[in-house]
Amino acid sequence: MAEIIDLQEQQQAPKFDPNKKYTWGTDAKFVLDGGDFGMLLNTLRAIVNTKEAQTILLAKQAGDILEDTLSAAVEAGVVVELPENKSSL
């Protein structure tokens, strides 16, 4: 009887499908072993240290500066919100 219950529990266990979207709580824990952690860390370091990545990171910083400048201009009243076009069809 216990074998039947164990078999039923195994059949009902969720299976990962890479084509589906998943979510988890902010307190969910994921554990990596040292080999996986090292591989991920070294891969990210190698990517970020490329000339192309450095250019993209600088572009992100430039975009942030422009966004902050625009925000300050809006708050100072120099830039005003463009009213939505209300077209009658």
PDB file with one MODEL, atoms N, CA, C and O in Angstrom:
MODEL        1
ATOM      1  N   MET A   1       0.830  -1.199   0.000  1.00  0.00           N
ATOM      2  CA  MET A   1       0.000   0.000   0.000  1.00  0.00           C
ATOM      3  C   MET A   1       0.869   1.256   0.000  1.00  0.00           C
ATOM      4  O   MET A   1       0.570   2.208  -0.721  1.00  0.00           O
ATOM      5  N   ALA A   2       1.936   1.274   0.793  1.00  0.00           N
ATOM      6  CA  ALA A   2       2.823   2.435   0.847  1.00  0.00           C
ATOM      7  C   ALA A   2       3.472   2.678  -0.509  1.00  0.00           C
ATOM      8  O   ALA A   2       3.718   3.825  -0.882  1.00  0.00           O
ATOM      9  N   GLU A   3       3.754   1.597  -1.257  1.00  0.00           N
ATOM     10  CA  GLU A   3       4.362   1.750  -2.578  1.00  0.00           C
ATOM     11  C   GLU A   3       3.412   2.464  -3.539  1.00  0.00           C
ATOM     12  O   GLU A   3       3.860   3.255  -4.369  1.00  0.00           O
ATOM     13  N   ILE A   4       2.126   2.200  -3.442  1.00  0.00           N
ATOM     14  CA  ILE A   4       1.134   2.838  -4.310  1.00  0.00           C
ATOM     15  C   ILE A   4       1.065   4.329  -4.007  1.00  0.00           C
ATOM     16  O   ILE A   4       1.006   5.145  -4.926  1.00  0.00           O
ATOM     17  N   ILE A   5       1.073   4.691  -2.732  1.00  0.00           N
ATOM     18  CA  ILE A   5       1.025   6.104  -2.343  1.00  0.00           C
ATOM     19  C   ILE A   5       2.280   6.818  -2.832  1.00  0.00           C
ATOM     20  O   ILE A   5       2.181   7.921  -3.368  1.00  0.00           O
ATOM     21  N   ASP A   6       3.471   6.211  -2.660  1.00  0.00           N
ATOM     22  CA  ASP A   6       4.713   6.820  -3.123  1.00  0.00           C
ATOM     23  C   ASP A   6       4.691   7.025  -4.636  1.00  0.00           C
ATOM     24  O   ASP A   6       5.148   8.058  -5.125  1.00  0.00           O
ATOM     25  N   LEU A   7       4.166   6.056  -5.377  1.00  0.00           N
ATOM     26  CA  LEU A   7       4.096   6.146  -6.835  1.00  0.00           C
ATOM     27  C   LEU A   7       3.166   7.286  -7.244  1.00  0.00           C
ATOM     28  O   LEU A   7       3.470   8.027  -8.179  1.00  0.00           O
ATOM     29  N   GLN A   8       2.035   7.431  -6.553  1.00  0.00           N
ATOM     30  CA  GLN A   8       1.098   8.506  -6.857  1.00  0.00           C
ATOM     31  C   GLN A   8       1.734   9.869  -6.571  1.00  0.00           C
ATOM     32  O   GLN A   8       1.550  10.804  -7.350  1.00  0.00           O
ATOM     33  N   GLU A   9       2.477   9.996  -5.471  1.00  0.00           N
ATOM     34  CA  GLU A   9       3.126  11.255  -5.136  1.00  0.00           C
ATOM     35  C   GLU A   9       4.179  11.621  -6.169  1.00  0.00           C
ATOM     36  O   GLU A   9       4.327  12.794  -6.512  1.00  0.00           O
ATOM     37  N   GLN A  10       4.918  10.629  -6.672  1.00  0.00           N
ATOM     38  CA  GLN A  10       5.929  10.887  -7.685  1.00  0.00           C
ATOM     39  C   GLN A  10       5.285  11.344  -8.987  1.00  0.00           C
ATOM     40  O   GLN A  10       5.824  12.218  -9.666  1.00  0.00           O
ATOM     41  N   GLN A  11       4.152  10.773  -9.343  1.00  0.00           N
ATOM     42  CA  GLN A  11       3.486  11.126 -10.589  1.00  0.00           C
ATOM     43  C   GLN A  11       2.903  12.536 -10.528  1.00  0.00           C
ATOM     44  O   GLN A  11       2.773  13.185 -11.566  1.00  0.00           O
ATOM     45  N   GLN A  12       2.552  13.022  -9.346  1.00  0.00           N
ATOM     46  CA  GLN A  12       1.945  14.329  -9.209  1.00  0.00           C
ATOM     47  C   GLN A  12       2.971  15.440  -8.991  1.00  0.00           C
ATOM     48  O   GLN A  12       2.608  16.617  -8.981  1.00  0.00           O
ATOM     49  N   ALA A  13       4.230  15.091  -8.819  1.00  0.00           N
ATOM     50  CA  ALA A  13       5.257  16.111  -8.596  1.00  0.00           C
ATOM     51  C   ALA A  13       5.394  16.961  -9.853  1.00  0.00           C
ATOM     52  O   ALA A  13       5.401  16.428 -10.962  1.00  0.00           O
ATOM     53  N   PRO A  14       5.504  18.281  -9.690  1.00  0.00           N
ATOM     54  CA  PRO A  14       5.639  19.152 -10.863  1.00  0.00           C
ATOM     55  C   PRO A  14       6.945  18.882 -11.592  1.00  0.00           C
ATOM     56  O   PRO A  14       7.955  18.536 -10.979  1.00  0.00           O
ATOM     57  N   LYS A  15       6.911  19.041 -12.883  1.00  0.00           N
ATOM     58  CA  LYS A  15       8.091  18.866 -13.732  1.00  0.00           C
ATOM     59  C   LYS A  15       8.436  20.203 -14.363  1.00  0.00           C
ATOM     60  O   LYS A  15       7.546  20.944 -14.779  1.00  0.00           O
ATOM     61  N   PHE A  16       9.717  20.514 -14.436  1.00  0.00           N
ATOM     62  CA  PHE A  16      10.175  21.763 -15.027  1.00  0.00           C
ATOM     63  C   PHE A  16       9.990  21.716 -16.534  1.00  0.00           C
ATOM     64  O   PHE A  16      10.344  20.736 -17.189  1.00  0.00           O
ATOM     65  N   ASP A  17       9.432  22.786 -17.069  1.00  0.00           N
ATOM     66  CA  ASP A  17       9.262  22.942 -18.515  1.00  0.00           C
ATOM     67  C   ASP A  17       9.900  24.279 -18.891  1.00  0.00           C
ATOM     68  O   ASP A  17       9.376  25.327 -18.511  1.00  0.00           O
ATOM     69  N   PRO A  18      11.023  24.274 -19.631  1.00  0.00           N
ATOM     70  CA  PRO A  18      11.707  25.527 -19.956  1.00  0.00           C
ATOM     71  C   PRO A  18      10.879  26.471 -20.819  1.00  0.00           C
ATOM     72  O   PRO A  18      11.247  27.636 -20.972  1.00  0.00           O
ATOM     73  N   ASN A  19       9.782  26.004 -21.382  1.00  0.00           N
ATOM     74  CA  ASN A  19       8.914  26.845 -22.205  1.00  0.00           C
ATOM     75  C   ASN A  19       7.881  27.603 -21.384  1.00  0.00           C
ATOM     76  O   ASN A  19       7.169  28.454 -21.917  1.00  0.00           O
ATOM     77  N   LYS A  20       7.794  27.301 -20.091  1.00  0.00           N
ATOM     78  CA  LYS A  20       6.833  27.966 -19.217  1.00  0.00           C
ATOM     79  C   LYS A  20       7.532  29.041 -18.393  1.00  0.00           C
ATOM     80  O   LYS A  20       8.743  28.987 -18.180  1.00  0.00           O
ATOM     81  N   LYS A  21       6.757  30.011 -17.936  1.00  0.00           N
ATOM     82  CA  LYS A  21       7.279  31.054 -17.057  1.00  0.00           C
ATOM     83  C   LYS A  21       7.014  30.640 -15.610  1.00  0.00           C
ATOM     84  O   LYS A  21       5.977  30.057 -15.295  1.00  0.00           O
ATOM     85  N   TYR A  22       7.966  30.951 -14.746  1.00  0.00           N
ATOM     86  CA  TYR A  22       7.855  30.596 -13.337  1.00  0.00           C
ATOM     87  C   TYR A  22       8.065  31.833 -12.473  1.00  0.00           C
ATOM     88  O   TYR A  22       8.623  32.832 -12.927  1.00  0.00           O
ATOM     89  N   THR A  23       7.622  31.759 -11.252  1.00  0.00           N
ATOM     90  CA  THR A  23       7.826  32.839 -10.296  1.00  0.00           C
ATOM     91  C   THR A  23       8.205  32.227  -8.963  1.00  0.00           C
ATOM     92  O   THR A  23       7.968  31.043  -8.721  1.00  0.00           O
ATOM     93  N   TRP A  24       8.797  33.042  -8.096  1.00  0.00           N
ATOM     94  CA  TRP A  24       9.156  32.595  -6.759  1.00  0.00           C
ATOM     95  C   TRP A  24       9.191  33.797  -5.842  1.00  0.00           C
ATOM     96  O   TRP A  24       9.278  34.941  -6.290  1.00  0.00           O
ATOM     97  N   GLY A  25       9.124  33.526  -4.579  1.00  0.00           N
ATOM     98  CA  GLY A  25       9.127  34.588  -3.583  1.00  0.00           C
ATOM     99  C   GLY A  25      10.506  35.182  -3.400  1.00  0.00           C
ATOM    100  O   GLY A  25      11.510  34.567  -3.757  1.00  0.00           O
ATOM    101  N   THR A  26      10.551  36.379  -2.843  1.00  0.00           N
ATOM    102  CA  THR A  26      11.835  37.047  -2.616  1.00  0.00           C
ATOM    103  C   THR A  26      12.668  36.325  -1.564  1.00  0.00           C
ATOM    104  O   THR A  26      13.874  36.553  -1.470  1.00  0.00           O
ATOM    105  N   ASP A  27      12.048  35.463  -0.778  1.00  0.00           N
ATOM    106  CA  ASP A  27      12.785  34.727   0.242  1.00  0.00           C
ATOM    107  C   ASP A  27      13.187  33.324  -0.221  1.00  0.00           C
ATOM    108  O   ASP A  27      13.739  32.555   0.566  1.00  0.00           O
ATOM    109  N   ALA A  28      12.922  32.980  -1.482  1.00  0.00           N
ATOM    110  CA  ALA A  28      13.301  31.666  -2.014  1.00  0.00           C
ATOM    111  C   ALA A  28      14.818  31.544  -2.032  1.00  0.00           C
ATOM    112  O   ALA A  28      15.517  32.507  -2.349  1.00  0.00           O
ATOM    113  N   LYS A  29      15.318  30.383  -1.699  1.00  0.00           N
ATOM    114  CA  LYS A  29      16.759  30.139  -1.657  1.00  0.00           C
ATOM    115  C   LYS A  29      17.139  29.219  -2.817  1.00  0.00           C
ATOM    116  O   LYS A  29      16.479  28.211  -3.069  1.00  0.00           O
ATOM    117  N   PHE A  30      18.210  29.584  -3.517  1.00  0.00           N
ATOM    118  CA  PHE A  30      18.766  28.760  -4.575  1.00  0.00           C
ATOM    119  C   PHE A  30      20.200  28.452  -4.171  1.00  0.00           C
ATOM    120  O   PHE A  30      20.942  29.355  -3.785  1.00  0.00           O
ATOM    121  N   VAL A  31      20.590  27.208  -4.255  1.00  0.00           N
ATOM    122  CA  VAL A  31      21.912  26.795  -3.800  1.00  0.00           C
ATOM    123  C   VAL A  31      22.761  26.411  -5.006  1.00  0.00           C
ATOM    124  O   VAL A  31      22.333  25.636  -5.860  1.00  0.00           O
ATOM    125  N   LEU A  32      23.976  26.968  -5.063  1.00  0.00           N
ATOM    126  CA  LEU A  32      24.943  26.626  -6.104  1.00  0.00           C
ATOM    127  C   LEU A  32      26.134  25.944  -5.446  1.00  0.00           C
ATOM    128  O   LEU A  32      26.553  26.328  -4.354  1.00  0.00           O
ATOM    129  N   ASP A  33      26.674  24.937  -6.111  1.00  0.00           N
ATOM    130  CA  ASP A  33      27.917  24.383  -5.575  1.00  0.00           C
ATOM    131  C   ASP A  33      29.080  25.249  -6.036  1.00  0.00           C
ATOM    132  O   ASP A  33      28.907  26.100  -6.909  1.00  0.00           O
ATOM    133  N   GLY A  34      30.241  25.048  -5.472  1.00  0.00           N
ATOM    134  CA  GLY A  34      31.396  25.882  -5.758  1.00  0.00           C
ATOM    135  C   GLY A  34      31.773  25.919  -7.224  1.00  0.00           C
ATOM    136  O   GLY A  34      32.161  26.968  -7.738  1.00  0.00           O
ATOM    137  N   GLY A  35      31.665  24.787  -7.906  1.00  0.00           N
ATOM    138  CA  GLY A  35      32.012  24.738  -9.326  1.00  0.00           C
ATOM    139  C   GLY A  35      31.080  25.587 -10.167  1.00  0.00           C
ATOM    140  O   GLY A  35      31.528  26.336 -11.036  1.00  0.00           O
ATOM    141  N   ASP A  36      29.784  25.472  -9.913  1.00  0.00           N
ATOM    142  CA  ASP A  36      28.807  26.273 -10.654  1.00  0.00           C
ATOM    143  C   ASP A  36      28.974  27.757 -10.356  1.00  0.00           C
ATOM    144  O   ASP A  36      28.914  28.591 -11.259  1.00  0.00           O
ATOM    145  N   PHE A  37      29.185  28.084  -9.070  1.00  0.00           N
ATOM    146  CA  PHE A  37      29.367  29.483  -8.684  1.00  0.00           C
ATOM    147  C   PHE A  37      30.575  30.083  -9.388  1.00  0.00           C
ATOM    148  O   PHE A  37      30.493  31.184  -9.933  1.00  0.00           O
ATOM    149  N   GLY A  38      31.693  29.369  -9.380  1.00  0.00           N
ATOM    150  CA  GLY A  38      32.907  29.843 -10.031  1.00  0.00           C
ATOM    151  C   GLY A  38      32.723  30.026 -11.523  1.00  0.00           C
ATOM    152  O   GLY A  38      33.200  31.009 -12.090  1.00  0.00           O
ATOM    153  N   MET A  39      32.040  29.097 -12.165  1.00  0.00           N
ATOM    154  CA  MET A  39      31.798  29.194 -13.595  1.00  0.00           C
ATOM    155  C   MET A  39      30.944  30.414 -13.918  1.00  0.00           C
ATOM    156  O   MET A  39      31.247  31.144 -14.861  1.00  0.00           O
ATOM    157  N   LEU A  40      29.890  30.643 -13.158  1.00  0.00           N
ATOM    158  CA  LEU A  40      29.025  31.799 -13.384  1.00  0.00           C
ATOM    159  C   LEU A  40      29.778  33.107 -13.140  1.00  0.00           C
ATOM    160  O   LEU A  40      29.670  34.041 -13.935  1.00  0.00           O
ATOM    161  N   LEU A  41      30.529  33.179 -12.063  1.00  0.00           N
ATOM    162  CA  LEU A  41      31.282  34.389 -11.732  1.00  0.00           C
ATOM    163  C   LEU A  41      32.324  34.700 -12.807  1.00  0.00           C
ATOM    164  O   LEU A  41      32.430  35.840 -13.260  1.00  0.00           O
ATOM    165  N   ASN A  42      33.079  33.704 -13.207  1.00  0.00           N
ATOM    166  CA  ASN A  42      34.114  33.924 -14.222  1.00  0.00           C
ATOM    167  C   ASN A  42      33.520  34.275 -15.577  1.00  0.00           C
ATOM    168  O   ASN A  42      34.093  35.080 -16.311  1.00  0.00           O
ATOM    169  N   THR A  43      32.386  33.686 -15.919  1.00  0.00           N
ATOM    170  CA  THR A  43      31.721  34.008 -17.181  1.00  0.00           C
ATOM    171  C   THR A  43      31.241  35.446 -17.184  1.00  0.00           C
ATOM    172  O   THR A  43      31.452  36.169 -18.158  1.00  0.00           O
ATOM    173  N   LEU A  44      30.597  35.871 -16.101  1.00  0.00           N
ATOM    174  CA  LEU A  44      30.127  37.254 -16.025  1.00  0.00           C
ATOM    175  C   LEU A  44      31.285  38.239 -16.038  1.00  0.00           C
ATOM    176  O   LEU A  44      31.193  39.289 -16.672  1.00  0.00           O
ATOM    177  N   ARG A  45      32.363  37.921 -15.354  1.00  0.00           N
ATOM    178  CA  ARG A  45      33.544  38.799 -15.376  1.00  0.00           C
ATOM    179  C   ARG A  45      34.098  38.921 -16.791  1.00  0.00           C
ATOM    180  O   ARG A  45      34.454  40.014 -17.232  1.00  0.00           O
ATOM    181  N   ALA A  46      34.171  37.795 -17.502  1.00  0.00           N
ATOM    182  CA  ALA A  46      34.709  37.811 -18.862  1.00  0.00           C
ATOM    183  C   ALA A  46      33.830  38.646 -19.788  1.00  0.00           C
ATOM    184  O   ALA A  46      34.344  39.373 -20.638  1.00  0.00           O
ATOM    185  N   ILE A  47      32.526  38.549 -19.633  1.00  0.00           N
ATOM    186  CA  ILE A  47      31.605  39.315 -20.479  1.00  0.00           C
ATOM    187  C   ILE A  47      31.716  40.805 -20.174  1.00  0.00           C
ATOM    188  O   ILE A  47      31.835  41.621 -21.089  1.00  0.00           O
ATOM    189  N   VAL A  48      31.678  41.158 -18.902  1.00  0.00           N
ATOM    190  CA  VAL A  48      31.688  42.566 -18.502  1.00  0.00           C
ATOM    191  C   VAL A  48      33.014  43.237 -18.867  1.00  0.00           C
ATOM    192  O   VAL A  48      33.047  44.448 -19.082  1.00  0.00           O
ATOM    193  N   ASN A  49      34.083  42.488 -18.939  1.00  0.00           N
ATOM    194  CA  ASN A  49      35.386  43.056 -19.247  1.00  0.00           C
ATOM    195  C   ASN A  49      35.653  43.206 -20.746  1.00  0.00           C
ATOM    196  O   ASN A  49      36.745  43.626 -21.131  1.00  0.00           O
ATOM    197  N   THR A  50      34.687  42.873 -21.596  1.00  0.00           N
ATOM    198  CA  THR A  50      34.881  43.066 -23.031  1.00  0.00           C
ATOM    199  C   THR A  50      34.701  44.539 -23.381  1.00  0.00           C
ATOM    200  O   THR A  50      34.035  45.282 -22.661  1.00  0.00           O
ATOM    201  N   LYS A  51      35.299  44.949 -24.487  1.00  0.00           N
ATOM    202  CA  LYS A  51      35.183  46.334 -24.942  1.00  0.00           C
ATOM    203  C   LYS A  51      33.715  46.680 -25.220  1.00  0.00           C
ATOM    204  O   LYS A  51      33.263  47.777 -24.895  1.00  0.00           O
ATOM    205  N   GLU A  52      32.980  45.751 -25.816  1.00  0.00           N
ATOM    206  CA  GLU A  52      31.575  45.992 -26.147  1.00  0.00           C
ATOM    207  C   GLU A  52      30.745  46.210 -24.882  1.00  0.00           C
ATOM    208  O   GLU A  52      29.897  47.101 -24.832  1.00  0.00           O
ATOM    209  N   ALA A  53      30.997  45.392 -23.864  1.00  0.00           N
ATOM    210  CA  ALA A  53      30.251  45.541 -22.612  1.00  0.00           C
ATOM    211  C   ALA A  53      30.578  46.863 -21.941  1.00  0.00           C
ATOM    212  O   ALA A  53      29.689  47.522 -21.403  1.00  0.00           O
ATOM    213  N   GLN A  54      31.834  47.254 -21.967  1.00  0.00           N
ATOM    214  CA  GLN A  54      32.222  48.525 -21.370  1.00  0.00           C
ATOM    215  C   GLN A  54      31.519  49.681 -22.075  1.00  0.00           C
ATOM    216  O   GLN A  54      31.098  50.641 -21.429  1.00  0.00           O
ATOM    217  N   THR A  55      31.392  49.591 -23.398  1.00  0.00           N
ATOM    218  CA  THR A  55      30.683  50.619 -24.161  1.00  0.00           C
ATOM    219  C   THR A  55      29.211  50.667 -23.753  1.00  0.00           C
ATOM    220  O   THR A  55      28.646  51.749 -23.594  1.00  0.00           O
ATOM    221  N   ILE A  56      28.599  49.514 -23.586  1.00  0.00           N
ATOM    222  CA  ILE A  56      27.185  49.457 -23.193  1.00  0.00           C
ATOM    223  C   ILE A  56      27.013  49.996 -21.777  1.00  0.00           C
ATOM    224  O   ILE A  56      26.052  50.718 -21.506  1.00  0.00           O
ATOM    225  N   LEU A  57      27.921  49.661 -20.877  1.00  0.00           N
ATOM    226  CA  LEU A  57      27.831  50.174 -19.508  1.00  0.00           C
ATOM    227  C   LEU A  57      27.973  51.697 -19.482  1.00  0.00           C
ATOM    228  O   LEU A  57      27.280  52.370 -18.719  1.00  0.00           O
ATOM    229  N   LEU A  58      28.861  52.240 -20.307  1.00  0.00           N
ATOM    230  CA  LEU A  58      28.982  53.697 -20.398  1.00  0.00           C
ATOM    231  C   LEU A  58      27.714  54.315 -20.980  1.00  0.00           C
ATOM    232  O   LEU A  58      27.275  55.375 -20.534  1.00  0.00           O
ATOM    233  N   ALA A  59      27.127  53.651 -21.979  1.00  0.00           N
ATOM    234  CA  ALA A  59      25.878  54.153 -22.552  1.00  0.00           C
ATOM    235  C   ALA A  59      24.774  54.158 -21.498  1.00  0.00           C
ATOM    236  O   ALA A  59      23.956  55.077 -21.471  1.00  0.00           O
ATOM    237  N   LYS A  60      24.739  53.166 -20.647  1.00  0.00           N
ATOM    238  CA  LYS A  60      23.747  53.110 -19.564  1.00  0.00           C
ATOM    239  C   LYS A  60      23.952  54.283 -18.611  1.00  0.00           C
ATOM    240  O   LYS A  60      22.991  54.931 -18.197  1.00  0.00           O
ATOM    241  N   GLN A  61      25.208  54.551 -18.268  1.00  0.00           N
ATOM    242  CA  GLN A  61      25.496  55.685 -17.383  1.00  0.00           C
ATOM    243  C   GLN A  61      25.088  57.002 -18.043  1.00  0.00           C
ATOM    244  O   GLN A  61      24.525  57.880 -17.389  1.00  0.00           O
ATOM    245  N   ALA A  62      25.371  57.136 -19.334  1.00  0.00           N
ATOM    246  CA  ALA A  62      24.982  58.348 -20.059  1.00  0.00           C
ATOM    247  C   ALA A  62      23.465  58.501 -20.076  1.00  0.00           C
ATOM    248  O   ALA A  62      22.946  59.600 -19.883  1.00  0.00           O
ATOM    249  N   GLY A  63      22.764  57.409 -20.304  1.00  0.00           N
ATOM    250  CA  GLY A  63      21.299  57.447 -20.278  1.00  0.00           C
ATOM    251  C   GLY A  63      20.766  57.853 -18.920  1.00  0.00           C
ATOM    252  O   GLY A  63      19.800  58.612 -18.832  1.00  0.00           O
ATOM    253  N   ASP A  64      21.386  57.353 -17.859  1.00  0.00           N
ATOM    254  CA  ASP A  64      20.982  57.731 -16.497  1.00  0.00           C
ATOM    255  C   ASP A  64      21.178  59.220 -16.257  1.00  0.00           C
ATOM    256  O   ASP A  64      20.339  59.870 -15.635  1.00  0.00           O
ATOM    257  N   ILE A  65      22.302  59.763 -16.758  1.00  0.00           N
ATOM    258  CA  ILE A  65      22.568  61.200 -16.603  1.00  0.00           C
ATOM    259  C   ILE A  65      21.496  62.013 -17.324  1.00  0.00           C
ATOM    260  O   ILE A  65      20.974  62.983 -16.775  1.00  0.00           O
ATOM    261  N   LEU A  66      21.169  61.617 -18.552  1.00  0.00           N
ATOM    262  CA  LEU A  66      20.128  62.322 -19.301  1.00  0.00           C
ATOM    263  C   LEU A  66      18.779  62.230 -18.597  1.00  0.00           C
ATOM    264  O   LEU A  66      18.050  63.219 -18.523  1.00  0.00           O
ATOM    265  N   GLU A  67      18.446  61.062 -18.085  1.00  0.00           N
ATOM    266  CA  GLU A  67      17.180  60.862 -17.371  1.00  0.00           C
ATOM    267  C   GLU A  67      17.115  61.740 -16.131  1.00  0.00           C
ATOM    268  O   GLU A  67      16.082  62.354 -15.863  1.00  0.00           O
ATOM    269  N   ASP A  68      18.213  61.809 -15.366  1.00  0.00           N
ATOM    270  CA  ASP A  68      18.265  62.653 -14.170  1.00  0.00           C
ATOM    271  C   ASP A  68      18.146  64.131 -14.542  1.00  0.00           C
ATOM    272  O   ASP A  68      17.471  64.897 -13.853  1.00  0.00           O
ATOM    273  N   THR A  69      18.805  64.529 -15.636  1.00  0.00           N
ATOM    274  CA  THR A  69      18.747  65.915 -16.100  1.00  0.00           C
ATOM    275  C   THR A  69      17.327  66.287 -16.511  1.00  0.00           C
ATOM    276  O   THR A  69      16.838  67.366 -16.175  1.00  0.00           O
ATOM    277  N   LEU A  70      16.669  65.389 -17.240  1.00  0.00           N
ATOM    278  CA  LEU A  70      15.288  65.626 -17.656  1.00  0.00           C
ATOM    279  C   LEU A  70      14.370  65.705 -16.439  1.00  0.00           C
ATOM    280  O   LEU A  70      13.493  66.566 -16.378  1.00  0.00           O
ATOM    281  N   SER A  71      14.566  64.824 -15.484  1.00  0.00           N
ATOM    282  CA  SER A  71      13.758  64.821 -14.259  1.00  0.00           C
ATOM    283  C   SER A  71      13.892  66.154 -13.521  1.00  0.00           C
ATOM    284  O   SER A  71      12.895  66.728 -13.082  1.00  0.00           O
ATOM    285  N   ALA A  72      15.127  66.643 -13.385  1.00  0.00           N
ATOM    286  CA  ALA A  72      15.356  67.917 -12.709  1.00  0.00           C
ATOM    287  C   ALA A  72      14.692  69.062 -13.473  1.00  0.00           C
ATOM    288  O   ALA A  72      14.141  69.979 -12.864  1.00  0.00           O
ATOM    289  N   ALA A  73      14.744  69.008 -14.805  1.00  0.00           N
ATOM    290  CA  ALA A  73      14.128  70.057 -15.622  1.00  0.00           C
ATOM    291  C   ALA A  73      12.611  70.042 -15.469  1.00  0.00           C
ATOM    292  O   ALA A  73      11.986  71.103 -15.441  1.00  0.00           O
ATOM    293  N   VAL A  74      12.010  68.863 -15.371  1.00  0.00           N
ATOM    294  CA  VAL A  74      10.558  68.766 -15.162  1.00  0.00           C
ATOM    295  C   VAL A  74      10.205  69.354 -13.799  1.00  0.00           C
ATOM    296  O   VAL A  74       9.262  70.137 -13.678  1.00  0.00           O
ATOM    297  N   GLU A  75      10.965  68.973 -12.780  1.00  0.00           N
ATOM    298  CA  GLU A  75      10.672  69.458 -11.430  1.00  0.00           C
ATOM    299  C   GLU A  75      10.893  70.958 -11.302  1.00  0.00           C
ATOM    300  O   GLU A  75      10.274  71.601 -10.455  1.00  0.00           O
ATOM    301  N   ALA A  76      11.775  71.532 -12.137  1.00  0.00           N
ATOM    302  CA  ALA A  76      12.028  72.972 -12.108  1.00  0.00           C
ATOM    303  C   ALA A  76      11.048  73.742 -12.987  1.00  0.00           C
ATOM    304  O   ALA A  76      11.060  74.973 -12.994  1.00  0.00           O
ATOM    305  N   GLY A  77      10.202  73.031 -13.728  1.00  0.00           N
ATOM    306  CA  GLY A  77       9.224  73.674 -14.597  1.00  0.00           C
ATOM    307  C   GLY A  77       9.783  74.098 -15.943  1.00  0.00           C
ATOM    308  O   GLY A  77       9.086  74.759 -16.712  1.00  0.00           O
ATOM    309  N   VAL A  78      11.009  73.739 -16.245  1.00  0.00           N
ATOM    310  CA  VAL A  78      11.617  74.074 -17.530  1.00  0.00           C
ATOM    311  C   VAL A  78      11.032  73.198 -18.635  1.00  0.00           C
ATOM    312  O   VAL A  78      10.839  73.651 -19.763  1.00  0.00           O
ATOM    313  N   VAL A  79      10.757  71.962 -18.302  1.00  0.00           N
ATOM    314  CA  VAL A  79      10.154  71.004 -19.234  1.00  0.00           C
ATOM    315  C   VAL A  79       8.761  70.693 -18.718  1.00  0.00           C
ATOM    316  O   VAL A  79       8.576  70.439 -17.528  1.00  0.00           O
ATOM    317  N   VAL A  80       7.775  70.714 -19.617  1.00  0.00           N
ATOM    318  CA  VAL A  80       6.393  70.433 -19.220  1.00  0.00           C
ATOM    319  C   VAL A  80       5.887  69.210 -19.968  1.00  0.00           C
ATOM    320  O   VAL A  80       6.366  68.863 -21.048  1.00  0.00           O
ATOM    321  N   GLU A  81       4.919  68.585 -19.366  1.00  0.00           N
ATOM    322  CA  GLU A  81       4.341  67.378 -19.949  1.00  0.00           C
ATOM    323  C   GLU A  81       3.566  67.742 -21.213  1.00  0.00           C
ATOM    324  O   GLU A  81       2.823  68.724 -21.236  1.00  0.00           O
ATOM    325  N   LEU A  82       3.746  66.953 -22.246  1.00  0.00           N
ATOM    326  CA  LEU A  82       3.029  67.128 -23.491  1.00  0.00           C
ATOM    327  C   LEU A  82       1.641  66.539 -23.324  1.00  0.00           C
ATOM    328  O   LEU A  82       1.522  65.359 -22.994  1.00  0.00           O
ATOM    329  N   PRO A  83       0.568  67.327 -23.542  1.00  0.00           N
ATOM    330  CA  PRO A  83      -0.766  66.776 -23.366  1.00  0.00           C
ATOM    331  C   PRO A  83      -1.042  65.694 -24.404  1.00  0.00           C
ATOM    332  O   PRO A  83      -0.581  65.763 -25.543  1.00  0.00           O
ATOM    333  N   GLU A  84      -1.806  64.697 -23.977  1.00  0.00           N
ATOM    334  CA  GLU A  84      -2.153  63.616 -24.894  1.00  0.00           C
ATOM    335  C   GLU A  84      -3.034  64.142 -26.009  1.00  0.00           C
ATOM    336  O   GLU A  84      -3.905  64.982 -25.782  1.00  0.00           O
ATOM    337  N   ASN A  85      -2.804  63.643 -27.217  1.00  0.00           N
ATOM    338  CA  ASN A  85      -3.663  64.012 -28.336  1.00  0.00           C
ATOM    339  C   ASN A  85      -4.994  63.303 -28.199  1.00  0.00           C
ATOM    340  O   ASN A  85      -5.058  62.079 -28.079  1.00  0.00           O
ATOM    341  N   LYS A  86      -6.046  64.087 -28.217  1.00  0.00           N
ATOM    342  CA  LYS A  86      -7.401  63.505 -28.129  1.00  0.00           C
ATOM    343  C   LYS A  86      -8.067  63.710 -29.479  1.00  0.00           C
ATOM    344  O   LYS A  86      -8.739  64.709 -29.736  1.00  0.00           O
ATOM    345  N   SER A  87      -7.851  62.730 -30.312  1.00  0.00           N
ATOM    346  CA  SER A  87      -8.422  62.851 -31.651  1.00  0.00           C
ATOM    347  C   SER A  87      -9.850  62.283 -31.654  1.00  0.00           C
ATOM    348  O   SER A  87     -10.114  61.236 -31.064  1.00  0.00           O
ATOM    349  N   SER A  88     -10.738  62.974 -32.310  1.00  0.00           N
ATOM    350  CA  SER A  88     -12.112  62.476 -32.411  1.00  0.00           C
ATOM    351  C   SER A  88     -12.239  61.739 -33.732  1.00  0.00           C
ATOM    352  O   SER A  88     -11.979  62.290 -34.801  1.00  0.00           O
ATOM    353  N   LEU A  89     -12.635  60.509 -33.636  1.00  0.00           N
ATOM    354  CA  LEU A  89     -12.772  59.697 -34.848  1.00  0.00           C
ATOM    355  C   LEU A  89     -14.182  59.605 -35.285  1.00  0.00           C
ATOM    356  O   LEU A  89     -14.476  58.958 -36.290  1.00  0.00           O
TER     357      LEU A  89
ENDMDL
END
